[in-house]
Amino acid sequence: MTATVPSSTSEVSTSDLTAIARRTRDAAKRLAILPTADRRAAIAAVADALEAAAPEILAANAADCAQAKADGIATPLYNRLKLDDTKLAATIAGVRDVGELPDPIGAVQIDRELDDGLVLQRVTCPLGVLGVIFEARPDAAIQISSLAIASGNGAILKGGREAVQSCRAIVAAVRRGLETAGIDPDAVQLLTTREEIQTLLSLDRYVDLIIPRGSNSFVRFVQDNTRIPVLGHADGICHVYVDREADLDKAVEIVVDSKVQYPAACNAVETLLVHEEVAAEFLPRAIAALQAKGVTLRGDEATRARAESESATIEAATEADWSTEYSDLVLAIKVVANFEAALEHIQTYASRHTDAIVTENQATADAFLSRVDSAGVFHNCSTRFSDGFRYGFGAEVGISTQTLPPRGPVGLDGLVTYKYKLVGDGHVAATYAGRDAKPFTHRDR
C-alpha cells in the first residue's frame, strides 16, 4: 500500500483531511495496545523498507534540491534539505536504534496502596496522534515516524514544499514497512500543501499534540491558531561564553565546532561572549580560526578594535545581531566585563535552547549551569551536542525550549503521558470521610 497523499496542491478538502485524521487516530489506538515486540518488529520493518527505497528517496531528494536551487532557496535551508548516502544511512541507523530503546509505554511510575485492597498506579501511555509540521529536513520525517511508532502514537506529517518529493518517497517506504509488519499504515500520514496546515490545526478532536519545526514567525502562527497543545521552539540563539579562567586552546576548538560543524542546525552557536581579561589573547586566535573556516564575523567595538590590531576585518554588530539566528557561517562576538555581564546578555537575548561556558573554574561553571535557564546548559563542550541522537534517544521529534516538560531534545519519553489506574474491591469514598473516617494507609508498594 502506498502513502495516502495528494498529488496536487488543492486535492485534499477539509472533510478529506478530517477523514485522514480519524483513520490515523483509529490506527494509533490499535498501535498503542500492541506488545513491545510487535512495535519493535514494525520499527525493523520500516528500517528495511527505507533501506530498500534508498535509491528512490535519494532521487526524489535530488529533484527537490534542483527545484529548490532554481527557486533561490536560502543556503541554510538547502543544507537541511539535502540528503546523501551517508546522511540517509545514518538516519536509518537511528531508526534501528529507536527499536532497541526501552519501551516507554506501560511503565509504572507510582504503585501505592491507599488502603487494604485499594491500589493506585500511575502508568505511562501514548499521547495519541502527533501533528508535526516541519520545513526542509526530509530526514525529520524518518525520525518522527520511527519515534511515533515506537511510542504507540499516530503521526500526521506536513513537510515543507521544498521537500515534497523527498517526503513522499520516505513516507511511502514507512507505510510499506508498517504493512509488512501487519500494522495499519494509516498510523503515519503525509500532507503536502500549505492550505492543509490551517485545517490540521483545527482538528483538536483527533490530534493530541502539534509539533512545529520552523521559523519563529511560523511557530508563533501555530501557537496562535490552534487549541491543540503545541510543543517546540522558535529560535535557536545559542551562546558560548569564554570565561577569564578558560583553557584558551579548548575554547578555540569548542567555538569553531559550535559554529562550523553544522551551521544550519538550531544548536549552532550564534553569539560568542568573551571575558575582557582574556580577550586580547583569545580573540586573535579565535578570529583567525573562524575566518579560516569561512565564518563572517560581526563584533562590538571592543572586538573590532582587537581585530583591527591583527589586520582582521570584522563587520560592526548591531542590536539586531544579538537576537538573530543566522543558521549560517555568521557569528556575532561581544566582549563582556565579567561573568555577571555574560549572564545578563544571555538572559536578555537567549532563546533558552543551549548555552555553554568554557572555564576551568568549577565554581564558575556550576554557577553558570545553575543560573542559565536554558534547556541545555553545557560546560567545556560544543553546543552541537544538544541533540536527541547524541543524547542516546535514537532520534528526536524536535527540541522544546519551553519550561514545562518535555524540554530539550524530545525523544520517546517525551511522547508519552500517563493515566491513573485505581483498583478496589467495593471501596467507596464515604468510608474515608466524616467523624469516623477510616484513614488511608498511603503505602508505596
C-alpha positions in Angstrom: 0.0 0.0 0.0 1.3 3.4 -0.9 1.0 6.6 1.2 -2.3 8.5 1.1 -1.0 11.8 -0.1 -2.4 14.4 -2.5 -0.9 14.7 -6.0 -1.8 18.4 -6.4 -1.9 21.5 -4.3 -5.7 21.5 -3.9 -6.7 17.9 -3.8 -7.4 17.4 -0.1 -10.5 19.1 1.3 -11.4 19.8 4.9 -13.6 16.7 5.0 -10.9 14.6 3.4 -8.4 15.8 6.0 -10.8 15.1 8.8 -11.2 11.6 7.5 -7.4 11.1 7.3 -7.1 12.3 10.9 -9.9 9.9 12.0 -8.1 7.0 10.3 -4.8 8.0 11.9 -6.4 8.1 15.3 -8.1 4.7 14.9 -4.7 3.2 13.7 -2.9 4.8 16.6 -5.4 3.3 19.1 -4.6 -0.2 17.7 -0.8 0.6 17.7 -0.9 1.7 21.3 -2.0 -1.7 22.7 0.4 -3.8 20.7 3.1 -5.7 22.6 6.6 -4.2 22.7 7.9 -7.0 20.4 5.4 -6.1 17.7 6.2 -2.4 17.7 9.9 -3.3 17.6 9.3 -5.6 14.7 7.5 -2.8 13.0 10.5 -0.5 13.5 12.8 -3.0 12.0 10.4 -3.5 9.0 10.3 0.3 8.5 14.1 0.5 8.5 14.3 -2.4 6.0 11.8 -0.6 3.8 13.7 2.6 3.9 16.9 0.9 3.0 15.2 -0.8 0.1 13.8 2.5 -1.1 17.1 4.5 -0.6 17.7 4.9 -4.4 14.2 6.4 -5.0 14.5 8.5 -1.8 17.8 10.0 -3.0 16.5 10.5 -6.5 13.4 12.4 -5.1 15.7 14.5 -2.9 17.9 15.3 -5.9 14.8 16.6 -7.7 13.8 18.6 -4.7 17.2 20.1 -4.4 17.3 21.0 -8.1 14.0 22.7 -7.9 14.9 24.5 -4.6 18.1 25.9 -6.2 16.1 27.1 -9.2 13.7 28.8 -6.8 16.6 30.5 -5.0 16.4 28.7 -1.6 18.5 30.1 1.2 21.7 28.3 1.9 20.8 27.1 5.4 17.5 25.7 4.2 19.3 24.0 1.3 21.8 22.4 3.6 18.9 21.0 5.7 17.1 19.8 2.6 19.9 17.9 1.0 20.3 14.1 1.6 23.2 11.9 0.6 24.1 8.3 1.1 25.9 8.9 4.3 23.2 11.1 5.9 20.4 8.8 4.8 22.2 5.7 6.1 22.9 7.4 9.5 19.2 8.3 9.8 18.1 4.8 9.0 20.6 3.5 11.6 18.9 5.9 14.0 15.6 4.1 13.3 17.1 0.8 14.3 18.5 2.4 17.4 15.0 3.6 18.4 13.8 0.0 18.1 16.4 -1.0 20.8 15.4 1.6 23.3 13.4 0.7 26.4 9.6 0.7 25.8 8.2 3.9 27.2 4.7 2.5 27.3 3.4 0.8 30.4 6.0 2.0 32.9 4.6 2.1 36.4 5.6 5.4 37.9 3.5 5.2 41.1 2.4 1.9 42.8 0.7 2.8 46.0 -1.7 1.1 48.4 -4.3 3.7 49.5 -5.9 1.1 51.8 -6.2 -2.6 52.1 -7.4 -3.8 48.6 -7.4 -0.3 47.2 -4.3 0.2 44.9 -3.4 3.2 42.8 -0.9 3.0 39.9 0.3 5.7 37.5 1.1 4.1 34.2 2.6 5.7 31.1 0.6 5.6 27.8 0.8 7.1 24.3 -0.3 10.7 23.7 -2.5 9.7 20.7 -1.9 11.5 17.3 1.0 13.9 16.7 0.7 16.6 14.1 4.3 17.5 13.1 4.9 20.5 10.7 8.5 21.0 9.6 10.4 22.7 6.8 13.2 21.5 4.6 14.6 18.5 6.5 13.2 15.3 5.0 15.2 13.2 7.4 12.8 14.6 10.1 10.0 12.5 8.5 12.1 9.4 9.2 12.9 10.3 12.7 9.4 11.3 13.7 7.8 8.3 12.1 10.1 5.9 14.0 9.6 7.6 17.3 5.8 7.7 16.8 5.6 4.0 16.1 7.9 3.1 19.0 5.8 5.2 21.4 2.5 3.9 20.1 1.4 7.2 18.6 0.0 8.0 15.2 1.7 10.8 13.2 0.4 13.3 10.6 3.4 14.8 8.9 3.5 18.1 7.0 6.8 18.8 5.3 7.9 22.0 3.6 7.0 22.4 -0.1 10.7 22.3 -0.9 10.9 18.7 0.3 7.6 17.3 -1.1 9.1 14.7 -3.3 11.5 13.5 -0.7 8.8 13.2 2.0 6.5 11.4 -0.4 9.2 8.8 -1.1 10.1 8.5 2.6 6.5 8.2 3.9 5.6 5.7 1.2 8.5 3.5 2.4 7.5 3.9 6.0 3.9 2.8 5.2 5.2 -0.2 3.2 7.3 -1.2 6.2 4.2 -1.0 8.6 2.1 -3.0 6.2 4.8 -5.7 6.0 4.7 -5.9 9.8 1.0 -6.3 9.8 0.3 -2.8 11.2 -2.2 -0.4 9.7 -0.2 2.1 7.6 -2.7 4.8 8.3 -0.7 5.3 11.6 1.6 7.5 9.5 0.2 10.1 7.1 1.7 12.8 4.9 0.2 16.2 4.0 1.8 18.3 1.3 0.1 21.6 0.9 0.2 24.8 2.9 -3.6 25.0 2.8 -3.8 21.9 4.9 -2.0 23.4 7.8 -4.9 25.5 9.0 -7.2 22.6 8.8 -4.8 20.4 10.7 -4.6 23.0 13.5 -8.4 22.8 13.9 -8.6 19.0 14.3 -8.5 19.0 18.1 -10.9 16.0 18.2 -8.3 13.8 16.5 -4.9 15.4 17.0 -3.4 15.5 20.5 -0.1 17.4 20.1 1.2 19.8 17.4 5.0 20.0 16.9 6.1 22.8 14.7 9.7 23.0 13.4 10.4 26.2 11.6 10.9 29.9 11.9 10.0 32.0 14.9 7.1 33.6 13.0 5.8 30.2 11.9 5.9 28.7 15.4 4.1 31.8 16.7 1.5 31.4 14.0 0.8 27.8 15.0 0.6 28.7 18.7 -1.9 31.5 17.9 -4.1 29.4 15.6 -4.8 26.1 17.4 -6.5 24.8 20.6 -4.2 21.7 20.4 -1.2 21.8 22.8 1.9 22.9 21.0 5.5 21.6 21.7 8.5 23.2 20.1 10.9 26.0 19.8 11.1 29.1 17.7 14.7 30.4 17.7 17.9 28.6 18.4 20.0 31.6 19.6 22.8 29.7 21.4 25.8 31.3 23.2 29.3 30.3 24.1 30.9 32.3 26.9 34.7 32.1 27.3 35.4 32.9 30.9 38.6 34.6 32.2 39.7 31.2 33.6 39.1 29.3 30.3 41.7 27.0 28.7 42.0 29.0 25.5 43.1 26.0 23.4 39.8 24.3 24.4 37.9 27.5 23.9 39.0 27.9 20.3 38.2 24.3 19.4 34.8 24.5 21.1 33.8 27.8 19.5 34.8 26.6 16.0 33.0 23.3 16.3 29.9 25.0 17.7 29.7 27.3 14.7 31.2 25.3 11.8 30.4 21.6 12.3 26.8 22.2 11.0 25.9 25.9 11.0 22.3 25.3 9.7 21.4 23.4 12.9 19.4 25.1 15.6 22.1 24.1 18.2 24.9 26.0 16.4 26.3 28.9 18.3 25.2 32.4 17.2 26.9 34.6 19.7 30.3 34.4 21.3 30.8 36.2 24.6 34.4 36.8 25.8 35.6 37.9 29.2 37.6 41.1 28.7 40.6 39.8 30.7 41.3 37.1 28.1 40.0 39.0 25.0 43.4 40.3 24.0 44.9 36.8 23.8 41.9 34.8 22.8 40.2 36.9 20.2 43.1 36.9 17.6 43.3 33.1 17.8 39.5 32.6 17.6 39.1 35.1 14.8 41.8 33.5 12.7 40.5 30.0 13.3 36.9 31.1 12.4 37.8 33.1 9.4 39.9 30.2 8.1 36.7 28.2 8.0 34.8 30.9 6.1 32.9 32.4 9.0 31.7 36.0 8.6 32.2 37.8 12.0 30.3 40.7 13.4 31.6 42.3 16.6 31.1 45.0 19.1 33.6 47.9 19.3 35.9 46.1 21.7 36.0 43.1 19.5 36.6 45.1 16.3 39.4 47.1 18.0 41.3 43.9 18.8 40.6 42.5 15.3 42.0 45.6 13.6 45.3 45.3 15.5 45.6 41.9 13.9 44.6 43.2 10.4 41.4 41.1 10.5 38.2 42.5 9.1 35.0 42.3 11.2 31.7 43.9 10.5 30.1 46.1 13.1 27.5 44.2 15.1 24.1 45.9 15.6 21.5 45.4 18.3 19.6 43.1 15.9 22.6 40.7 15.7 22.3 39.7 19.3 18.8 38.3 18.7 19.4 36.8 15.2 19.6 33.1 14.4 21.9 33.1 11.4 21.8 29.3 10.7 24.8 30.0 8.5 28.6 30.7 8.7 28.0 34.0 10.6 28.9 34.7 14.2 28.4 37.7 16.5 31.1 38.4 19.1 30.9 40.6 22.2 33.4 41.3 24.9 31.9 41.4 28.4 33.2 42.9 31.6 32.7 39.8 33.8 30.7 36.7 34.4 27.6 38.6 35.5 27.6 40.7 32.3 27.7 37.4 30.3 24.7 36.1 32.2 22.8 39.3 31.7 23.4 39.2 28.0 22.3 35.5 27.8 19.2 36.2 29.9 18.3 39.1 27.6 18.8 37.5 24.2 19.0 33.7 24.5 16.1 31.6 23.2 16.6 29.1 26.1 17.9 26.5 23.7 21.5 25.7 24.5 24.2 27.9 26.1 27.8 26.9 27.1 30.6 28.1 29.2 34.3 27.4 28.8 36.1 27.7 32.1 38.5 25.7 34.3 36.9 27.2 37.4 34.4 24.6 38.7 32.5 27.1 40.9 32.0 29.4 38.0 30.9 26.6 35.8 28.4 25.4 38.5 27.0 28.9 38.8 26.5 29.1 35.0 24.8 25.7 34.9 22.5 26.7 37.8 21.6 30.2 36.7 21.2 30.0 33.0 17.6 29.0 32.3 18.0 27.1 29.0 17.0 23.6 28.0 20.7 22.8 27.5 23.5 24.2 29.7 27.0 23.0 28.9 30.4 23.2 30.4 33.6 22.9 28.3 31.9 21.3 25.2 30.3 22.3 22.0 26.7 23.4 21.7 26.3 20.9 18.9 25.9 18.1 21.4 22.4 19.3 22.1 20.7 16.6 20.0 18.5 13.6 20.7 20.7 11.1 18.8 23.8 12.3 20.7 21.9 12.0 24.0 21.2 8.4 23.2 17.5 9.0 22.4 17.9 7.3 19.0 16.2 10.3 17.3 14.1 13.3 18.3 10.8 14.8 17.1 12.2 18.3 17.9 13.7 20.4 20.6 11.5 22.2 23.1 12.6 25.4 24.8 9.5 25.7 27.0 10.0 25.4 30.7 7.3 22.7 31.2 8.4 19.2 30.3 9.3 17.7 27.9 12.3 20.1 27.5 15.3 20.0 25.2 15.6 17.2 22.6 12.3 15.3 22.7 12.6 11.5 22.2 10.5 8.6 23.2 10.0 9.6 26.8 8.6 13.0 25.6 5.9 11.3 23.5 4.0 9.6 26.4 1.7 10.8 29.0 0.2 8.8 31.9 -3.0 7.7 33.4 -4.0 6.8 37.0 -5.4 3.3 37.5 -7.2 2.7 40.7 -8.4 -0.9 41.6 -10.6 -1.6 44.6 -13.0 -4.2 45.9 -16.2 -2.3 46.5 -14.5 0.6 48.2 -16.5 3.9 48.5 -15.3 7.4 49.3 -17.8 7.7 52.2 -15.7 5.2 54.2 -12.9 7.8 54.4 -15.0 10.9 55.2 -16.8 12.2 58.3 -16.4 11.8 62.0 -15.5 8.2 61.9 -13.4 8.4 58.7 -11.1 5.5 58.1 -7.5 6.7 57.5 -5.7 5.9 54.3 -2.6 3.8 54.5 -0.8 5.5 51.6 1.9 2.8 51.5 4.1 2.6 48.4 4.5 -1.0 47.3 
